[in-house]
Amino acid sequence: MPTERITFAGHDGNQLAARFDLPDGPVLATALFAHCFTCSKDIPAARRIAARLAAMGVAVLRFDFTGLGHSGGEFANTTFTSNVEDLIAAAHYLAGRNMAPSLLIGHSLGGAAVLRARAGIPSVKAVVTLGAPADPGHVAHHFEGALPQIEQDGSAEVMLGGRPFRIGKAFVDDISESALTPAIADLKAALLILHAPRDETVSIDNASTIFLAAKHPKSFVTLDDADHLITRASDAEYAADVIAAWVTRYIPLRPPAPPPGAPEGVVRVTEVDPSGFLQDIQSGPRHHAVADEPESYGGSDKGMSPYGFVSSGLGACTSMTIRMYARRKRWPLTGITVDVCHNKVHAQDAGLAGDGKIDEFRRKIRLEGPLDQEQRARLLEIADKCPVHRTLEGSSVISTILIDP
């Protein structure tokens, strides 16, 4: 996935650091991602969701709010309202590139920010929140003990997530006065709420309040036992899958033209869990699967093995080829089942010369319907003409290049 590192002017003119995750092919839509309170654009959940959407043709801009991450400005001078204004500034930047966002995604306080920012970004058709508070003032519990000092001195340094941040009185006053309910009720966009019932940072009651305040179309999907920051890879992947499936109902994604030399488009495989073998597979903008290894081989057995996919391709192509021939002949074939087994065998056992091992695929084909023996024999011959069968029997050339990060 190509990624641009860019900067743009925020609400007060300071330069905000951003990553723009782009599809390999044409950009079908654009999304804007708002990170959680005192987090950054590079939080794992944001990266995984951006990668999943980019594989579908959706470009995703994720940036650090003023005073956070690699962005300029002082965090102590920011407010919830300034975060909303940063989001609108990001949308203006995208519009200047003829890529106005049609999707807003916000995590935690970023979720509250996208709900408020929607009114200032007319191109948006859909909004997604993850673990969002229904009231921006909810974040005050993170530094409740420092509120008297903030009130007296105008600011105070607090520890959040093991890091020091200076919270100003303007921020406290702003979150206490920022009511979200009117903005939610007047959202004028489809809304997807993702929230974990066991979220100990922002309780599930917040999701209920947001859902009840919103007008249709609106959806709620539980994140089960995910933590607030969605730190587990499997939880982030699940959230990404849900968003990717949901958004197609509200943002039309026209399939991109396949790149030269790849008639059926590009298959992208992305590692999900570096400690195991789970892989995310995206074939073009619409088709998704996962690959894994059995637990006995160190995997988590959450998907087919690589050889399982090869066997599946052979079985599917065999069935399709038989069906096309029977359909053309108008033969009474009512059903097809193809069982495929893969083994490494000695060449001599397969009736070939040589002492080395080769791959053997065994097919068992079941043909249903009132076919005579001649028809069944002919369909068995046709099975060997399946394109994947010929590819596996013939010689293939695999070329590989290394892409710079």
ZAMARGU-4260 file (C-alpha; in steps of 0.2 Angstrom, whole numbers, plus 5000, padded with zeros to 4 digits):
<rodrens>
0) 5000/5000/5000 | 5008/5017/4995 | 5008/5029/5009 | 5012/5048/5007 | 5019/5058/5022
5) 5012/5075/5021 | 5009/5091/5031 | 4994/5103/5030 | 4989/5119/5039 | 4979/5116/5055
10) 4966/5127/5063 | 4979/5139/5069 | 4991/5138/5054 | 5003/5126/5063 | 5008/5111/5051
15) 5000/5095/5055 | 5009/5079/5051 | 4999/5066/5042 | 4999/5049/5033 | 4989/5047/5017
20) 4986/5028/5014 | 4982/5026/4995 | 4976/5011/4985 | 4987/5003/4972 | 4974/5007/4959
25) 4961/5022/4956 | 4955/5030/4972 | 4936/5026/4973 | 4933/5036/4989 | 4942/5045/5003
30) 4941/5043/5022 | 4947/5054/5036 | 4952/5046/5052 | 4953/5055/5069 | 4963/5047/5083
35) 4959/5045/5101 | 4963/5057/5115 | 4982/5060/5117 | 4985/5046/5104 | 4993/5048/5087
40) 4989/5044/5069 | 5000/5029/5070 | 4990/5019/5083 | 4989/5001/5077 | 4970/5001/5076
45) 4971/5016/5064 | 4985/5008/5053 | 4975/4992/5051 | 4958/5000/5047 | 4967/5011/5035
50) 4976/4997/5026 | 4959/4987/5025 | 4950/5002/5017 | 4965/5006/5005 | 4964/4988/4999
55) 4946/4991/4994 | 4951/5007/4984 | 4947/5020/4999 | 4961/5032/5002 | 4963/5036/5021
60) 4970/5052/5028 | 4976/5050/5046 | 4984/5064/5055 | 4991/5070/5072 | 4980/5084/5080
65) 4989/5100/5085 | 5002/5098/5098 | 5002/5078/5097 | 5014/5066/5088 | 5023/5075/5074
70) 5012/5090/5072 | 5016/5107/5077 | 5008/5118/5090 | 5006/5117/5108 | 4994/5104/5115
75) 4990/5115/5130 | 4982/5128/5119 | 4971/5115/5111 | 4952/5111/5114 | 4939/5099/5108
80) 4933/5113/5096 | 4951/5115/5089 | 4951/5096/5086 | 4935/5098/5076 | 4943/5113/5067
85) 4958/5102/5063 | 4947/5089/5055 | 4938/5102/5044 | 4955/5109/5039 | 4960/5091/5034
90) 4944/5090/5024 | 4948/5106/5015 | 4966/5100/5011 | 4958/5084/5003 | 4945/5094/4994
95) 4960/5104/4987 | 4967/5088/4979 | 4949/5084/4972 | 4948/5070/4985 | 4935/5077/4997
100) 4931/5064/5011 | 4915/5054/5010 | 4919/5044/5026 | 4924/5050/5043 | 4930/5038/5056
105) 4934/5043/5074 | 4941/5033/5089 | 4937/5038/5107 | 4937/5057/5108 | 4941/5057/5089
110) 4924/5049/5087 | 4915/5063/5096 | 4925/5075/5085 | 4919/5067/5069 | 4901/5068/5075
115) 4903/5087/5078 | 4914/5090/5062 | 4901/5082/5050 | 4891/5098/5049 | 4907/5107/5042
120) 4911/5094/5029 | 4897/5093/5017 | 4905/5079/5006 | 4903/5066/5020 | 4890/5052/5017
125) 4895/5041/5032 | 4902/5042/5049 | 4910/5028/5060 | 4914/5029/5078 | 4924/5017/5089
130) 4922/5018/5108 | 4916/5036/5107 | 4910/5046/5122 | 4892/5053/5120 | 4899/5069/5129
135) 4916/5076/5126 | 4917/5080/5145 | 4919/5062/5148 | 4938/5063/5146 | 4939/5074/5161
140) 4940/5059/5172 | 4957/5055/5165 | 4964/5071/5175 | 4950/5073/5188 | 4963/5076/5202
145) 4971/5090/5193 | 4955/5100/5190 | 4957/5111/5205 | 4975/5116/5200 | 4969/5119/5182
150) 4955/5130/5188 | 4967/5140/5199 | 4983/5141/5188 | 4975/5140/5171 | 4984/5124/5167
155) 4992/5108/5175 | 5003/5094/5169 | 4995/5077/5170 | 5001/5059/5166 | 4990/5051/5153
160) 4996/5034/5146 | 5012/5036/5155 | 5016/5052/5146 | 5015/5070/5153 | 5003/5082/5145
165) 4998/5100/5150 | 4980/5102/5150 | 4973/5120/5149 | 4958/5128/5157 | 4951/5132/5139
170) 4951/5113/5136 | 4942/5109/5152 | 4929/5123/5149 | 4926/5118/5131 | 4923/5100/5134
175) 4911/5104/5148 | 4901/5116/5136 | 4901/5105/5121 | 4885/5096/5119 | 4885/5082/5105
180) 4866/5077/5105 | 4861/5091/5093 | 4875/5087/5081 | 4871/5068/5081 | 4852/5072/5079
185) 4857/5083/5064 | 4871/5072/5057 | 4863/5069/5039 | 4874/5054/5036 | 4874/5036/5039
190) 4881/5031/5056 | 4890/5015/5062 | 4894/5014/5080 | 4907/5001/5086 | 4909/4999/5104
195) 4915/4985/5116 | 4903/4981/5131 | 4917/4979/5143 | 4926/4995/5138 | 4932/5001/5155
200) 4937/5019/5148 | 4921/5024/5139 | 4906/5013/5145 | 4894/5005/5133 | 4881/5017/5139
205) 4889/5031/5128 | 4885/5020/5113 | 4867/5018/5118 | 4866/5037/5120 | 4873/5041/5103
210) 4862/5027/5095 | 4846/5034/5102 | 4851/5052/5097 | 4854/5048/5079 | 4842/5046/5065
215) 4842/5032/5053 | 4851/5025/5044 | 4861/5020/5060 | 4869/5003/5065 | 4878/4997/5081
220) 4890/4982/5081 | 4898/4976/5097 | 4917/4974/5098 | 4914/4960/5111 | 4929/4960/5124
225) 4940/4972/5114 | 4949/4985/5125 | 4947/5003/5123 | 4962/5006/5112 | 4958/4990/5101
230) 4976/4984/5104 | 4973/4966/5099 | 4977/4963/5081 | 4961/4952/5079 | 4950/4965/5086
235) 4957/4979/5075 | 4955/4967/5060 | 4937/4963/5064 | 4933/4982/5066 | 4941/4985/5049
240) 4931/4971/5041 | 4915/4977/5048 | 4918/4995/5042 | 4923/4989/5025 | 4907/4979/5023
245) 4896/4992/5030 | 4902/5007/5020 | 4898/4999/5003 | 4880/5002/5007 | 4882/5021/5008
250) 4897/5025/4997 | 4897/5017/4980 | 4914/5009/4976 | 4916/5006/4958 | 4928/4992/4955
255) 4944/4999/4948 | 4951/4994/4931 | 4964/4980/4933 | 4982/4985/4931 | 4992/4980/4915
260) 4998/4962/4916 | 4985/4957/4929 | 4968/4953/4920 | 4959/4949/4936 | 4967/4963/4947
265) 4979/4962/4961 | 4979/4950/4976 | 4986/4958/4992 | 4992/4948/5006 | 4996/4957/5023
270) 5003/4950/5038 | 4991/4952/5053 | 5000/4944/5068 | 5019/4944/5068 | 5019/4931/5082
275) 5010/4918/5072 | 5005/4916/5053 | 4988/4924/5051 | 4987/4933/5034 | 4974/4946/5027
280) 4970/4942/5009 | 4962/4956/4998 | 4958/4951/4980 | 4952/4967/4971 | 4940/4979/4980
285) 4927/4967/4985 | 4934/4950/4990 | 4942/4946/5007 | 4949/4930/5016 | 4961/4925/5029
290) 4975/4912/5028 | 4984/4903/5042 | 4992/4887/5047 | 4986/4874/5059 | 4990/4876/5078
295) 5001/4861/5076 | 5012/4871/5064 | 5012/4886/5075 | 4997/4895/5068 | 4980/4899/5075
300) 4970/4890/5062 | 4959/4905/5058 | 4959/4902/5039 | 4964/4890/5026 | 4983/4886/5024
305) 4992/4892/5008 | 4990/4874/5000 | 4972/4874/5005 | 4970/4889/4994 | 4979/4881/4980
310) 4968/4865/4982 | 4953/4877/4983 | 4957/4885/4966 | 4959/4868/4958 | 4943/4862/4964
315) 4933/4878/4960 | 4940/4879/4943 | 4937/4860/4940 | 4919/4863/4944 | 4916/4878/4934
320) 4924/4870/4919 | 4913/4855/4920 | 4898/4866/4922 | 4901/4877/4907 | 4903/4862/4896
325) 4887/4853/4903 | 4878/4869/4901 | 4883/4871/4883 | 4878/4853/4879 | 4862/4855/4889
330) 4866/4839/4898 | 4856/4835/4914 | 4870/4839/4926 | 4861/4844/4943 | 4876/4846/4954
335) 4895/4845/4956 | 4906/4841/4971 | 4925/4841/4969 | 4936/4834/4984 | 4954/4839/4982
340) 4969/4832/4993 | 4987/4838/4992 | 5002/4828/4996 | 5021/4828/4993 | 5025/4811/4985
345) 5040/4803/4977 | 5040/4805/4958 | 5041/4787/4955 | 5025/4784/4965 | 5016/4796/4953
350) 5023/4786/4938 | 5036/4799/4933 | 5055/4798/4931 | 5066/4805/4944 | 5070/4802/4963
355) 5064/4819/4970 | 5047/4823/4978 | 5033/4832/4968 | 5016/4839/4972 | 5002/4828/4970
360) 4984/4834/4969 | 4970/4820/4970 | 4953/4825/4964 | 4937/4815/4968 | 4923/4822/4957
365) 4905/4818/4960 | 4892/4822/4946 | 4874/4822/4950 | 4859/4820/4938 | 4853/4807/4926
370) 4869/4807/4915 | 4873/4791/4905 | 4891/4783/4906 | 4897/4792/4890 | 4892/4809/4897
375) 4901/4806/4913 | 4916/4800/4905 | 4917/4815/4894 | 4914/4827/4909 | 4929/4818/4917
380) 4940/4822/4902 | 4934/4840/4902 | 4940/4841/4921 | 4958/4840/4915 | 4955/4855/4903
385) 4952/4867/4918 | 4964/4881/4917 | 4971/4879/4935 | 4974/4861/4931 | 4984/4866/4916
390) 4994/4879/4926 | 4998/4866/4939 | 5004/4854/4927 | 5014/4866/4916 | 5028/4877/4921
395) 5025/4894/4928 | 5037/4909/4930 | 5037/4919/4946 | 5045/4935/4946 | 5049/4945/4963
400) 5054/4963/4966 | 5057/4971/4983 | 5048/4987/4986 | 5056/5001/4997 | 5046/5005/5012
</rodrens>
